[in-house]
Amino acid sequence: MAYRFTSIKLTKWQLAIVLGTPLALGLGFYLFNKLNAKGLESKTTDKDVDNENEKTVKGKTSKLKASKTQKKSLSIDGITEEDKETEKRKKLAELENERLSPLKEATIYKNEGNACYRNGKFDEAIIFYDKAIDKCPSENKTDLAIFYQNRAASYEMLRKWNRVKDDCTKSLQCNPRYAKAYFRRAKAYEATNEMSDCLDDVTATCILEMFQNNNTIMYADRILKQTGREDAEKGMKDRVPMLPSKYFINTYLRSFVADPLQANLSATEVTDLLNSKDDKLHGFARAKQAMDEQRYEEIIPACTDEIESSESESQCKTEALLLRGTFHLLSGAFTEAKQDLDAVINNADADVKLRAYALIKRGSLHIQLEEKDQGLSDFEQVQKLQPDNPDLYHQRAQIYILLDQLNDALQEYEKSIKIAPNNAMAYVQKCYAEYRLGFLSGDHMRSIMIMNEFRNAIEKFPSCVECYSLMAQVLSDEQQFQQADQFYEKAIKMAPENASLLVHRGIMMLTWKGDVDKAVSLMHQAIDVDDKCELAYETLGTVEVQRANLDRAVELFEKAIKLAKSQAEMCHLYALRNAAIAQINVTRKLGIDMSNISAIAQAGIASQTTAAADTK
């Protein structure tokens, strides 16, 4: 099977990987909403109540809701004038020896029900649909499916959700591939907070509509986000904190140029910190040594020894709190991280530098928890404490990029570079922010100028891998794939342990050549290099969905979920997993070969729809 992929947009988590920051703001998206949907309605010949009345009801629903209590509605057991008129027509037909067939009589009742529905007389409509169902021969399954579905529509307007579900179920027993019945039942399940069943039904609707109805896809996207949020809330409670890979931590640490925790201890300080009993480093000194030697898993226990020691024995308790808080943050243990950072910030006797960096890191923590105002407030406090701190502006710039505030990010990068002109990461990330602004505004001339700035960055900082990786991303966006591949190759040679480079190169292969096998190979290489590369599992899972390998996709998404640090990340990943599970449930139930659907939705992972809209 051949696959074609158009330009892939970075999620904010992927962008965070590119920029070397641990922030991750996950966004959910429906796996097959990548088609260029034209909002076409499903081509059905069913003359049911939706086909005849949906335009009328759409315009009248809001008025009906406002005046519902004022209108005189008839109970289900009542007799209407329309009912009497139907009886008269029946008798007249019989007198004229034109006896009605059961199906014809049922159709007359259905049409009367439709008329009542159009006029907002839902109780009366139900009476006629009852009669239509009673009269319809059992072998006329298609007609019965329509009658049940029409009655469900009336119950929906009366918000009688259990009856909606019952009638939709009966409709589907008559016609198992009736998309409208699935969609209406999905809305009823949502109303009764049965979200798993709702997701299955809206997924069935999408599949039966061949993913051509954009309204259905957006509804599915919204339901996926909700199920993702609910699962993430549970998942975060059971999550075991885990440090990311060494390369991720190294990239994070390199994003700071003046962090006092990364300053080397002098020979005098080392001597002072030696334990007189065994001449070995303990506490904070041991943690610092472990950090220098990239034995990151030893840092939190060593800092804890320092913090829990007596005042007379502890010389670096504040430093230990800041370092332990930093590594709790990196492992996703946000409650513990905040406690340690708060202790430093609230210590009026602590060194100003230590308090400033505790505020920077707590600000990042708030952003990860989607507490934007509190996060930015922490950065404002840093600016009061240390207005000449280059890391303040660099880290805040990265947050502004994740918040899509590119102009603010540019200003922050410029301030950081002015204070620390040799900060290679800030310099090249500023170039990338400028490129994004030009790209989004369609300013071609600006894009050309920024390309020259990237080349200047590479000349100025030839050993900075981010210069090559971001240049590759820009060239890929510009569809200069051959050159982009050369820069990816250079970056990978410089940093072979950087798994995300392999993933992004694989994504480019999909965009460039539609080469699924090459892309999958690169993603497997990424996992071999770093088995904690969440991005590799997520992207590979998405590709497997595209290839209709849904069980494998679920496995990959669950591996990514275990590596997620924040609830936002976890929500995004659960949404992906839930979408795949729902497709498994539906295709098995309906006996559909998902590979056929995938062939139609072959642009599947190309663009990620993040809009969510409620539908009527």
Buried (B, 14 or more C-beta within 10 A) or exposed (E): EEBEBBEBEBBBBBBBBBBBBBBBBBBBBBBBBBBEBEEEEBEEEBBBBBBBBBEEBEEBEEEBEEEEEEEEEBEEEEEBEBBEEBEEEBEEBEEEEEEBEEBEBBBBBBBBBBBBBBBBBBBBBBBBBBBBBEBBEEEBBEBBBBBBBBBBBBBBBBEBBEBBBBBBEBBBBBBBEBBBBBBBBBBBBBBEEBBBBBBBBBBBBBBBBBBBBBBBBBBBBBBBBBBBBBBBEEBBEEBEBBBBBBBBBBBBBBBBBBBEBBEEBEEEBBEEBBEEEEEEBBBBBBBBBBBEEEBBEBBBEBBBBBBEBEEEEBBBBBBBBBBBBBBBBBBBBBEBBBBBBBBBBEBEEBBEBBBBBBBBBBBBBBBBBEBEEEBBBBBEBBBEBBEEBBBBBBBBBBBBBBBEBBEBBBBBBEBBBEBBEEBBBBBBBBBBBBBBBBBEEEEEEBBEEBBEBBEBBBEBBEEBBBBBBBBBBBBBBBEBBEBBBBBBBBBBEBBEEBBBBBBBBBBBBBBBEBBBEBBBBBBBBBBEBBEBBBBBBBBBBBBBBBBBBBEBBBBBBBBBBBBBBBBBBBBBBBBBBBBBBBBBBBBEEEEBEBEEBBEEBBBBBBBBBBEBEEEE
